[in-house]
Amino acid sequence: MGIDTEQLRRHYGSLSDDALAAIKREDLVDVARDVYDEEVDLRERTRAGLVDDLPDEEEEVYDLARENEKPNWIADAAQIFTEVENPGAGSAQRIDDIRSALEAAGIPCFVEACEVEEEASPAWTRKEWRVFVPGNLNQRAMSTMERDVDNPSLEETWRVHLENLSDSDLRAMEPKTVYCGLYDRIERIERVYQNELARRRLK
């Protein structure tokens, strides 16, 4: 199975400039290197003013977000997501995916879009997307977003990465070793929860 170039484009497009620059180009396979070069070139041309600011569908989401009235819980809201859009990064689709995931889980949300100045060029602005939820649903909302929006992308990126490894390198990528921090986090969360149940004598 070959590399999914569209998935790679979405992945590179979702990265911040610093995260993209941190990728070692020489370590990429040929197809991934081409997609990486496309993303770098797109951002350079955008900064030079050679690419339109927003696709039509992102303008529509932006207008909708700006026109929506703020809910009555906004004063105590928690911001669970923010992203400065990059042309071609699919910000509108990502916002829709987050909103759909939260609504499907019964979690109210509010999307706000505003203009922010580029530090390197104050005369040029980009859109920043922000997603808010009621403060008491903060942790649940972030986990829901991670599970339903981020994890499928992570799964695909992980699959593509593993497919391009040699047999010996693949054996070294045992998930509990590579993602030891994630496994440790789950164990700690569960332990603290069980301890609190025991402290209250609820178990």
C-alpha positions in Angstrom: 0.0 0.0 0.0 1.4 3.4 -1.0 1.5 6.6 0.9 -1.7 8.6 1.2 -0.6 11.9 -0.2 -3.8 13.7 0.7 -3.5 12.6 4.3 0.1 13.9 4.3 -1.1 17.2 2.9 -3.7 17.6 5.6 -1.1 16.6 8.3 1.6 19.0 7.1 -1.0 21.8 6.6 -2.2 21.4 10.2 1.2 22.0 11.6 2.5 25.3 12.9 5.4 27.0 11.1 7.8 25.9 13.8 6.5 22.3 13.8 6.8 22.1 10.0 10.4 23.5 10.1 11.3 20.9 12.8 10.7 18.1 10.3 14.0 16.7 8.9 13.4 16.8 5.1 16.3 14.5 4.4 14.6 11.7 6.5 11.5 11.7 4.4 10.8 9.2 1.6 10.5 10.7 -1.9 6.7 11.1 -1.9 6.5 12.6 1.6 9.4 15.0 0.6 7.4 16.2 -2.4 4.3 16.9 -0.3 6.5 18.6 2.3 8.1 20.9 -0.3 4.6 21.8 -1.6 3.5 22.9 1.9 6.7 24.9 2.4 6.3 26.6 -1.0 2.6 27.3 -0.4 3.4 29.1 2.9 6.2 31.1 1.3 4.0 32.2 -1.5 1.2 33.1 0.9 3.6 35.3 3.0 4.6 37.0 -0.3 0.9 37.8 -1.0 0.8 35.4 -4.0 -2.0 33.2 -2.7 -5.6 34.3 -1.9 -6.4 34.6 1.7 -9.2 32.1 2.2 -11.1 29.5 0.1 -14.8 30.3 -0.3 -15.9 27.6 2.1 -13.7 29.0 4.9 -15.1 32.4 4.3 -18.6 30.9 4.8 -17.7 29.3 8.1 -16.0 32.6 9.2 -19.1 34.6 8.4 -21.3 32.2 10.3 -19.0 32.2 13.3 -18.9 36.0 13.4 -22.7 36.3 13.0 -23.7 33.8 15.7 -24.8 35.3 19.0 -22.7 34.3 22.0 -24.4 31.8 24.3 -25.3 32.8 27.9 -22.6 30.5 29.3 -19.8 32.3 27.4 -18.7 34.3 30.5 -17.6 31.0 32.2 -16.5 29.3 29.0 -13.2 27.4 28.5 -11.3 27.7 25.2 -10.4 24.2 24.0 -9.1 24.9 20.5 -7.4 27.7 18.7 -5.7 27.8 15.3 -4.4 30.5 13.0 -5.5 29.3 9.5 -3.0 28.5 6.8 -4.2 28.4 3.2 -4.8 24.8 2.2 -4.7 23.5 5.8 -8.5 22.8 5.9 -9.3 25.0 8.9 -13.0 25.2 7.9 -13.3 21.4 7.7 -11.5 20.9 11.0 -13.8 23.4 12.8 -16.8 21.6 11.4 -15.4 18.3 12.5 -14.8 19.6 16.0 -18.3 21.2 16.2 -19.9 18.0 15.0 -18.0 15.8 17.4 -19.0 18.0 20.4 -22.6 18.3 19.4 -22.8 14.5 18.9 -21.5 14.1 22.4 -24.1 16.6 23.7 -21.5 19.2 24.5 -22.5 22.9 23.6 -19.9 24.9 21.8 -19.3 28.3 20.3 -17.0 29.1 17.4 -15.4 32.5 17.2 -13.2 33.8 14.3 -11.2 36.9 14.5 -8.4 38.6 12.6 -4.8 38.6 14.0 -1.8 40.4 12.7 1.3 38.6 11.4 4.2 39.4 13.7 6.6 39.6 10.7 4.2 41.8 8.7 1.6 43.7 10.8 -0.1 44.9 7.6 -1.1 41.4 6.8 -3.7 39.6 8.9 -4.9 36.0 9.1 -8.0 34.4 10.6 -7.8 32.8 14.1 -10.4 30.2 15.0 -11.4 29.6 18.6 -13.7 27.0 20.0 -15.3 27.5 23.4 -17.4 25.1 25.6 -19.0 25.6 29.1 -16.2 25.6 31.7 -17.5 22.6 33.6 -17.3 20.5 30.4 -13.7 21.5 29.6 -12.0 18.1 30.2 -14.7 16.1 28.6 -14.8 18.3 25.5 -11.1 18.2 25.0 -11.1 14.4 25.3 -14.0 14.1 22.9 -12.2 16.3 20.4 -9.0 14.2 20.8 -10.9 10.9 20.4 -13.2 11.9 17.4 -11.1 14.4 15.5 -7.4 14.0 16.4 -7.1 10.3 17.0 -8.3 9.2 13.5 -5.7 11.4 11.9 -3.0 10.2 14.3 -4.0 6.6 13.5 -3.6 7.2 9.8 -0.3 9.1 10.2 1.0 6.2 12.4 -0.1 3.6 9.8 1.7 5.4 7.0 4.8 5.8 9.1 4.9 2.1 10.0 4.3 1.0 6.4 7.5 2.7 5.3 9.8 1.2 8.0 12.1 -1.8 7.6 11.3 -5.0 9.5 13.9 -4.2 12.1 12.8 -0.6 12.6 9.2 -1.7 12.9 10.0 -4.1 15.7 11.5 -1.1 17.6 8.3 0.9 17.4 6.3 -1.1 20.0 3.5 1.3 21.0 4.0 1.0 24.8 7.6 2.1 24.3 7.0 4.8 21.7 4.0 6.3 23.5 5.1 5.5 27.1 3.9 8.9 28.2 0.4 8.3 26.9 0.1 4.9 28.6 1.5 6.4 31.8 -1.0 9.3 31.7 -3.9 6.8 31.4 -2.7 4.8 34.4 -2.3 7.9 36.5 -5.7 9.3 35.7 -7.4 5.9 36.5 -5.3 5.6 39.7 -6.2 9.0 41.0 -9.9 8.5 40.2 -10.0 5.1 42.0 -8.2 6.6 45.0 -10.7 9.4 45.3 -13.6 6.9 45.1 -11.9 4.9 47.9 -11.3 8.1 50.0 -15.0 8.9 49.8 -15.9 5.2 50.5 -17.9 5.1 47.2 -16.5 1.7 46.2 
